[in-house]
Amino acid sequence: MHIPRSPAGRGRFAAVAVAAAVCAAMVGGPAPVRAPAPARSPASGPADGPAPAGAVPALGWSPCAEAPGFDCATAKAPLDHLRPTGRAVDLAVIRHRATGPGPRLGTLFFNPGGPGGAGTQALPQWYELFPEELRQRFDIASWDPRGVGESTAVRCFPTTDEAYAWLERIPFGFPVGESETKAWVDAYADLGRLCEQRDPQLLRHVSTTDTARDLDRLRQAVGDEKLSFLGVSYGTFLGATYANLFPDRIRAMVLDSNIDPQAWVDRGATAEPRLTTFLREGVDLGSAATLRQFLDHCGRAPADRCAFSAGSPEATREKFERLMLRLQEHPQGSWTYARTVTTALSSLYAVDPGWYDLAWALEDLWEWRPPQEPAAPEGPLPYPAFEQIEAIRCSESPNPRDPQRFPELAEFSYGRAGDLGRAVAWASEPCATWPATAASPYTGPWNRPTANPVLVVNTTYDPATPYQGALAMTRQLANARLLTVEGYGHSSVVNPSLCVDDHERRYLVDGVLPPEGTTCRQEVRPFSESRPRGGVGTGGGGTAGGAKGGAAEGS
């Protein structure tokens, strides 16, 4: 879920970092923040030449300017797939060629989550996390979905400065009190109007259905008869949509950290929903359960391993509750109650280093010290692109349309999930006044028989896509096998398990599913060693590569 913040001055970079780290409760672990320079080299012309948008694109690969070892291209797609000769959109595509040895098996397409995750940024950062045999046998490719990044993008502000100026209007994380609530609601209503004025046609054609049809064109463009796909977080909903639009075209599909498809689309109901997207998905309950695990593990660890430890699970949970109450009455500079809650939520995504960094931040606040902040990047600030998240999600996933309902929903969620519930409830409020509805959303059925079975993977304590989403995904798809990961955090990409890697490798390469009921464990063990202080401005997760490397070294 998109959890914004608005510190002043150059520290505004942190606003983008946190928003990216927790974007959509549906990011496959902490998402990379876009660098000022694009990760792909511009083509000398449209990569697919003069071919019409409705034709299968011919990808004109060339070396990526900002990602050594990767190739980049631009593909054309129809804005409206039902009108293939009309307006076209650009799709920025990236790949790493199969390294060998062994015969190449085709292309493995990867979606990093979101909605709004830019594959041209994520793949270079996450490439080394893929099991070695997958890198040997597959070209691994990703792309910026329509509306996102270097593809034809939803961009509602003429300049980067104007986008940051809008961020200054909203409270950090979620609003507290009548004044902040009014500022939040008014700002998001204005955002919707600005986006509608800029490109109303594009807003109605950035749905997951549109992207699934783009993915099928990319599959054809690389010459694969059937699709091999790894989707993380929101990418699991994209995968499920593709599997039901094109069930005969599935070679192999791994869905890691799963959304409940029926909950995302509210079962296709036409009436206004009672709950928000994320409350239907149970994100508040999943995040609360993961927070409890964090506090319990912290309490069982000595203070040199978990800085926030109070000596026992019970005492550490009480310490956290007391800190939250204190911050509501006495914020510490820019560290308000809402900022601390949303930082805690995003920091739960990656056990290493996220949990360690969160413990340091909470202990600093407990001792009335300011937590460390991330360093701002050199050079111009990147365009924050927060509206791209809302454009996809709000167009297709129903939410209550009355902003005045959200204080009540926040208290409902607080009652069943504690402090994190307030952040989860407010994360969907931008959709209350979003002006656009997807032209052709896919709302089911979800059980069309696929050419090959789908592998569903989920940790038991996932703060963003709870385990119940994986149970729902497995139940709703016609032919799916669940691989349970006993562990914590959002996705097995940034919370690694050699057991999961092995099963995914055997499935993607050889088509062999894990036996029914298989359970894996993670390599990382929370607070298993002492760890130096780190920064928390990006949700405590760092880069995906850092998360993997830290876990490998710490276990």
C-alpha positions in Angstrom: 0.0 0.0 0.0 1.2 3.5 -0.8 2.1 5.2 2.5 3.2 8.8 1.7 5.2 11.2 3.8 6.2 14.8 3.4 9.2 16.0 5.2 10.5 19.4 4.2 13.5 20.4 2.1 16.0 18.0 0.5 14.9 15.3 3.0 11.9 14.9 0.7 13.8 12.1 -1.0 12.8 10.0 2.0 9.1 10.5 0.9 9.9 8.6 -2.2 11.9 5.9 -0.5 9.1 5.0 2.0 6.4 5.2 -0.7 8.4 2.8 -2.9 9.2 0.5 0.0 5.6 -0.1 0.9 3.9 0.6 -2.4 0.7 -1.1 -2.6 1.1 -3.6 0.2 2.0 -5.3 -3.0 5.6 -4.8 -3.6 7.8 -7.8 -3.7 9.9 -6.7 -0.8 11.3 -3.2 -0.6 11.1 -1.6 -4.1 14.0 0.3 -5.5 13.6 4.1 -5.8 14.1 5.3 -9.3 17.4 6.9 -10.0 17.4 10.3 -11.8 18.8 8.6 -14.9 16.8 6.0 -16.7 18.0 2.4 -16.6 17.6 1.9 -20.3 19.1 3.4 -23.3 16.8 5.2 -25.7 16.4 3.5 -29.0 17.2 5.3 -32.2 13.5 5.0 -33.0 10.6 2.8 -32.0 12.1 -0.5 -31.2 9.5 -2.3 -33.3 9.9 0.0 -36.3 6.9 1.2 -38.3 4.8 -1.9 -37.4 1.3 -0.9 -36.2 0.6 -1.2 -32.5 -1.6 -4.2 -33.0 1.2 -6.3 -34.6 3.5 -8.5 -32.6 6.4 -6.2 -31.7 9.9 -7.0 -33.0 12.1 -6.1 -30.1 15.2 -4.1 -31.2 17.6 -5.0 -28.3 20.6 -2.8 -27.5 22.8 -2.5 -24.4 21.2 -0.7 -21.5 22.9 2.6 -20.7 22.6 2.3 -16.9 22.6 -1.5 -16.5 25.8 -3.2 -17.7 25.1 -6.7 -19.0 21.5 -6.1 -19.7 19.7 -5.3 -23.0 16.9 -2.8 -23.4 14.2 -2.3 -26.0 10.9 -0.5 -26.5 7.8 -2.3 -27.7 4.5 -0.9 -29.0 1.1 -2.0 -27.7 -2.4 -0.7 -28.4 -3.7 1.6 -25.8 -7.0 -0.3 -26.1 -6.5 -3.9 -27.1 -10.0 -4.1 -28.5 -9.0 -1.3 -30.9 -5.6 -2.4 -32.1 -5.2 0.3 -34.8 -5.8 3.2 -32.5 -3.5 5.0 -30.1 -0.4 3.1 -29.1 1.6 3.1 -25.9 5.3 2.3 -25.4 6.6 -0.5 -23.1 10.1 -0.3 -21.8 11.6 -3.8 -21.7 14.8 -5.2 -20.2 16.5 -8.6 -20.3 19.6 -10.5 -19.3 20.6 -13.2 -21.7 20.9 -16.8 -20.5 24.5 -17.4 -19.3 24.7 -21.1 -20.0 25.9 -23.8 -19.8 23.0 -26.0 -20.8 20.4 -25.4 -23.5 18.4 -22.2 -23.3 14.7 -22.9 -22.3 13.3 -19.5 -23.4 12.4 -16.3 -21.5 11.4 -16.1 -17.9 9.3 -12.9 -17.4 9.5 -11.3 -14.0 7.1 -8.8 -12.4 8.4 -7.2 -9.2 5.0 -6.2 -7.8 3.3 -2.9 -7.0 1.1 -2.1 -8.7 3.6 0.4 -10.2 6.8 -1.6 -9.9 9.2 -0.7 -12.7 10.8 -3.9 -14.0 13.6 -1.9 -15.8 14.7 -0.7 -12.4 14.0 -3.9 -10.4 15.5 -6.6 -12.6 19.1 -5.3 -12.5 18.9 -5.0 -8.7 17.3 -8.4 -8.2 18.9 -10.4 -10.9 21.5 -12.1 -8.7 18.7 -13.3 -6.4 17.5 -15.7 -9.0 18.8 -19.3 -8.6 21.9 -19.9 -10.7 20.3 -22.5 -12.9 17.5 -20.2 -13.8 20.1 -17.6 -14.9 21.9 -20.2 -16.9 18.9 -21.6 -18.7 16.6 -18.6 -19.2 16.8 -15.2 -20.6 15.3 -13.3 -17.7 13.2 -10.3 -18.7 11.0 -7.7 -17.2 9.3 -4.5 -18.3 7.7 -1.3 -17.0 3.9 -2.0 -17.2 1.9 0.6 -19.1 1.4 3.7 -16.9 4.7 3.2 -15.1 8.3 4.3 -15.3 9.9 4.5 -18.7 6.8 3.1 -20.5 4.0 5.4 -21.4 3.4 6.7 -17.9 0.7 8.3 -15.9 2.3 11.6 -14.9 0.0 14.1 -13.4 2.4 17.0 -12.7 4.3 19.0 -15.4 7.5 19.1 -13.2 9.2 17.1 -10.5 9.0 20.2 -8.2 5.3 20.4 -8.5 4.9 16.7 -7.6 7.0 17.2 -4.4 5.0 20.4 -3.6 1.9 18.2 -3.7 3.5 15.7 -1.3 4.0 18.6 1.1 0.2 18.9 1.5 -0.4 15.5 3.0 0.4 14.2 6.4 3.1 11.6 6.8 1.7 8.1 6.5 -2.0 8.7 7.4 -4.0 11.6 8.9 -4.6 12.0 12.6 -7.4 14.4 13.7 -9.8 16.6 11.8 -7.3 19.1 10.3 -5.0 16.4 8.9 -8.0 14.4 7.6 -9.3 17.4 5.7 -5.8 18.1 4.2 -5.4 14.5 3.2 -8.9 14.1 1.6 -8.6 17.5 -0.3 -5.1 16.7 -1.6 -6.1 13.3 -3.0 -9.3 14.7 -4.5 -7.1 17.4 -6.3 -4.7 14.7 -7.4 -7.5 12.8 -9.1 -8.6 16.0 -10.9 -5.1 16.8 -12.0 -4.6 13.3 -13.4 -7.9 13.4 -15.2 -7.0 16.6 -16.9 -3.6 15.4 -18.1 -4.6 12.1 -19.8 -8.1 10.8 -19.1 -7.8 8.2 -21.9 -4.7 6.6 -20.5 -6.2 6.4 -17.0 -8.9 4.0 -18.2 -6.3 1.7 -19.9 -3.7 0.9 -17.2 -5.5 -2.0 -15.6 -4.1 -5.4 -14.9 -6.1 -6.8 -17.8 -4.4 -4.4 -20.2 -1.0 -5.4 -18.7 -1.7 -9.1 -19.0 -2.5 -8.6 -22.7 0.8 -6.6 -23.1 2.6 -9.6 -21.5 1.1 -12.0 -24.0 2.4 -9.7 -26.8 5.9 -9.7 -25.2 5.8 -13.5 -24.9 5.1 -13.6 -28.7 7.8 -11.0 -29.3 10.5 -13.2 -27.7 9.3 -16.2 -29.7 8.0 -18.4 -26.8 5.1 -20.6 -27.5 4.1 -20.6 -23.9 4.8 -18.2 -21.0 7.3 -18.8 -18.1 6.6 -16.2 -15.4 7.6 -15.3 -11.9 5.3 -12.7 -10.2 5.8 -11.2 -6.8 3.1 -9.6 -4.7 0.8 -7.6 -7.0 2.6 -9.7 -9.7 0.6 -12.7 -8.4 -2.7 -10.9 -9.4 -1.2 -10.2 -12.8 -0.2 -13.8 -13.1 -3.7 -15.0 -12.1 -5.3 -12.7 -14.6 -3.0 -13.9 -17.4 -3.6 -17.5 -16.5 -7.4 -17.0 -16.8 -7.3 -14.9 -20.0 -4.8 -17.2 -21.7 -5.0 -20.6 -19.9 -3.6 -22.6 -22.8 -0.4 -20.5 -22.9 1.0 -21.3 -19.5 4.3 -23.2 -19.5 5.3 -22.5 -15.9 4.1 -19.8 -13.4 5.4 -19.0 -9.9 3.3 -16.7 -7.8 5.2 -15.5 -4.7 3.4 -13.5 -1.9 -0.2 -13.8 -3.0 -3.2 -11.6 -3.4 -6.7 -13.1 -3.1 -8.0 -12.4 -6.6 -11.7 -12.4 -5.6 -11.0 -10.0 -2.8 -9.0 -7.6 -5.0 -12.0 -7.2 -7.4 -14.6 -7.6 -4.6 -15.9 -10.7 -6.5 -17.0 -8.4 -9.3 -19.8 -6.8 -7.3 -21.4 -3.7 -8.7 -22.5 -2.3 -5.4 -20.1 0.0 -3.4 -18.0 -2.2 -1.1 -18.2 -2.1 2.7 -14.4 -2.5 3.2 -11.3 -1.2 1.4 -9.1 -3.3 -0.9 -6.6 -4.0 1.8 -9.1 -4.7 4.6 -10.8 -7.3 2.3 -7.3 -8.8 1.7 -6.7 -8.9 5.5 -3.5 -6.9 5.2 -4.1 -5.3 8.6 -4.4 -8.7 10.2 -1.3 -10.0 8.4 0.8 -7.0 9.4 -0.4 -7.2 13.0 0.5 -10.9 13.2 4.0 -10.2 11.7 4.5 -7.2 14.1 3.8 -9.5 17.0 6.4 -12.0 15.7 8.9 -9.2 15.4 8.2 -8.1 19.0 8.3 -11.6 20.4 11.5 -12.5 18.6 13.0 -9.2 19.8 12.0 -9.8 23.4 13.6 -13.3 23.4 16.9 -11.8 22.1 19.5 -9.9 24.1 19.8 -6.2 23.5 23.0 -6.5 21.4 20.9 -8.5 18.9 17.6 -6.6 19.1 18.1 -3.0 20.4 14.4 -2.7 21.4 14.3 -5.8 23.5 12.8 -5.4 27.0 13.9 -8.9 28.1 10.8 -10.9 27.3 8.2 -11.0 24.6 5.5 -9.7 26.9 7.6 -6.8 28.2 8.7 -5.9 24.6 5.1 -5.8 23.4 4.2 -3.6 26.3 7.1 -1.3 25.6 5.9 -0.9 22.0 2.4 -0.1 23.1 3.7 2.5 25.6 5.8 4.1 22.9 2.9 4.4 20.5 0.7 6.0 23.2 3.5 8.4 24.0 4.1 9.4 20.4 0.4 10.3 20.0 0.8 12.8 22.8 4.4 13.8 22.3 5.8 13.5 18.7 9.6 13.7 18.5 10.2 16.3 15.8 9.1 14.8 12.5 8.7 11.4 14.1 5.0 11.5 14.7 2.8 8.5 15.7 1.7 8.0 12.1 5.3 8.2 10.8 6.5 5.6 13.3 3.5 3.3 12.5 4.1 3.4 8.8 7.9 3.0 9.2 7.2 -0.1 11.4 4.9 -1.5 8.8 7.3 -1.1 5.8 10.2 -2.4 7.9 8.6 -5.7 8.4 8.9 -6.6 4.7 12.6 -7.8 4.9 13.7 -9.5 8.1 17.3 -8.7 7.3 18.1 -5.9 7.5 14.6 -4.5 8.0 13.8 -5.9 11.5 17.2 -4.9 12.8 16.8 -1.4 11.6 13.3 -1.1 13.0 14.6 -2.2 16.4 17.2 0.5 16.4 14.7 3.1 15.3 12.2 2.2 18.0 14.9 2.1 20.6 16.1 5.6 19.5 12.5 6.9 19.9 12.1 5.2 23.2 15.3 7.0 24.4 14.1 10.3 22.9 16.8 10.2 20.2 16.1 11.0 16.5 16.5 7.8 14.4 19.0 7.8 11.6 17.8 9.1 8.2 18.8 7.8 4.8 21.2 10.0 2.8 19.6 12.0 0.0 21.0 11.1 -3.4 23.3 13.4 -5.3 21.9 15.3 -8.2 18.3 16.1 -9.1 15.6 14.4 -7.2 13.7 11.7 -9.2 10.1 12.2 -10.2 8.2 10.5 -7.3 5.6 8.8 -9.5 3.2 8.1 -6.6 0.2 8.6 -8.8 1.1 5.6 -10.9 0.3 3.3 -8.0 -3.1 4.8 -7.5 -3.9 4.9 -11.3 -3.7 1.1 -11.6 -5.2 0.1 -8.2 -8.0 2.6 -8.0 -9.2 1.9 -11.5 -9.9 -1.7 -11.0 -10.2 -2.6 -7.2 -13.4 -1.2 -5.7 -13.2 0.9 -2.6 -15.8 3.0 -0.6 -16.4 6.3 -2.5 -17.2 8.5 0.5 -14.0 9.9 2.1 -15.9 10.5 5.3 -16.1 6.7 5.9 -12.4 6.3 6.3 -12.0 7.6 9.9 -14.5 4.9 10.9 -12.7 2.3 8.8 -9.4 3.2 10.4 -10.9 2.7 13.9 -12.5 -0.6 12.8 -9.1 -1.8 11.6 -7.4 -0.5 14.7 -9.8 -2.5 16.8 -9.0 -5.8 15.1 -5.3 -5.2 14.2 -3.9 -2.5 16.5 -1.8 0.5 15.4 -0.8 -0.8 12.0 -4.5 -1.1 11.1 -4.9 2.6 10.8 -2.2 2.9 8.2 -3.7 0.0 6.2 -7.2 1.5 6.2 -6.1 5.0 5.1 -3.9 3.6 2.3 -7.0 3.0 0.2 -8.6 6.5 0.7 -7.1 7.9 -2.5 -9.4 5.6 -4.4 -12.5 7.2 -2.8 -12.2 10.2 -5.2 -10.2 8.7 -8.0 -12.0 9.7 -11.3 -11.3 6.8 -13.6 -12.6 3.3 -13.9 -10.8 0.6 -15.9 -12.4 0.2 -19.4 -12.2 -3.6 -19.3 -11.2 -5.0 -15.9 -11.1 -8.8 -15.5 -13.2 -9.9 -12.5 -13.3 -13.7 -13.1 -13.8 -16.6 -13.3 -10.5 -17.6 -11.8 -10.6 -21.3 -12.3 -10.1 -21.8 -16.0 -8.0 -25.0 -16.5 -4.4 -24.1 -17.5 -2.1 -26.0 -19.8 0.3 -26.6 -16.8 -0.1 -26.2 -13.1 0.8 -23.0 -11.2 3.2 -23.0 -8.2 2.0 -20.7 -5.3 4.6 -19.6 -2.7 4.0 -17.7 0.5 5.5 -17.1 4.0 3.3 -17.8 7.0 3.9 -14.3 8.4 3.7 -11.8 5.5 2.8 -8.2 6.5 1.6 -7.2 3.0 0.1 -10.4 1.4 -1.0 -12.6 4.3 -0.8 -16.4 4.1 -4.6 -16.5 3.7 -4.1 -14.9 0.3 -2.0 -17.9 -0.8 -4.7 -20.3 0.4 -7.3 -18.3 -1.6 -5.1 -18.2 -4.7 -4.5 -22.0 -4.5 -8.2 -22.7 -4.0 -9.4 -20.4 -6.8 -7.0 -21.4 -9.5 -8.0 -24.5 -11.4 -4.7 -26.3 -10.9 -2.2 -24.9 -8.4 0.2 -26.3 -5.8 0.9 -24.4 -2.6 4.5 -24.3 -1.2 4.4 -23.0 2.4 7.4 -21.1 3.8 7.6 -21.1 7.5 9.0 -17.6 8.1 8.5 -13.9 8.0 8.5 -11.0 5.6 7.2 -10.1 2.2 8.3 -12.6 -0.5 11.0 -15.3 -0.7 13.0 -13.1 -3.1 14.1 -10.7 -0.3 13.7 -13.3 2.5 15.5 -16.2 0.9 15.1 -19.9 1.4 17.4 -22.4 -0.4 14.5 -24.9 -0.1 12.2 -22.5 -2.1 15.0 -21.8 -4.6 15.4 -25.5 -5.2 11.7 -26.2 -5.7 11.3 -23.2 -8.0 14.3 -24.3 -10.0 12.9 -27.9 -10.4 9.5 -26.6 -11.4 10.6 -23.9 -13.8 13.3 -26.0 -15.5 11.9 -29.5 -15.3 8.2 -29.0 -14.7 8.4 -30.9 -11.3 6.1 -29.6 -8.6 6.9 -30.0 -4.9 5.0 -32.8 -3.2 1.6 -31.7 -1.9 1.9 -30.2 1.6 5.6 -29.3 1.2 6.9 -26.8 3.7 10.2 -24.8 3.5 12.1 -22.8 6.1 13.9 -19.5 5.5 17.7 -19.2 5.8 17.4 -16.1 7.9 16.7 -16.3 11.6 15.4 -13.1 13.3 18.0 -11.5 15.6 20.3 -14.4 15.2 23.4 -12.2 15.6 24.5 -8.7 16.6 24.0 -6.2 13.8 25.3 -2.5 13.6 22.9 0.3 13.5 21.3 1.1 10.1 19.0 3.7 8.6 15.2 3.3 8.4 14.2 5.8 5.8 13.6 3.2 3.1 11.5 1.0 5.3 14.5 -0.8 6.7 14.8 -3.0 3.7 17.6 -1.5 1.7 18.0 -2.9 -1.8 16.8 -6.3 -2.7 20.4 -7.4 -3.2 21.4 -6.1 0.2 18.6 -8.0 1.8 19.7 -11.2 0.2 23.3 -10.7 0.9 22.7 -9.8 4.5 20.6 -12.8 5.1 23.1 -15.1 3.6 25.9 -13.7 5.8 23.7 -13.6 8.9 22.6 -17.2 8.8 
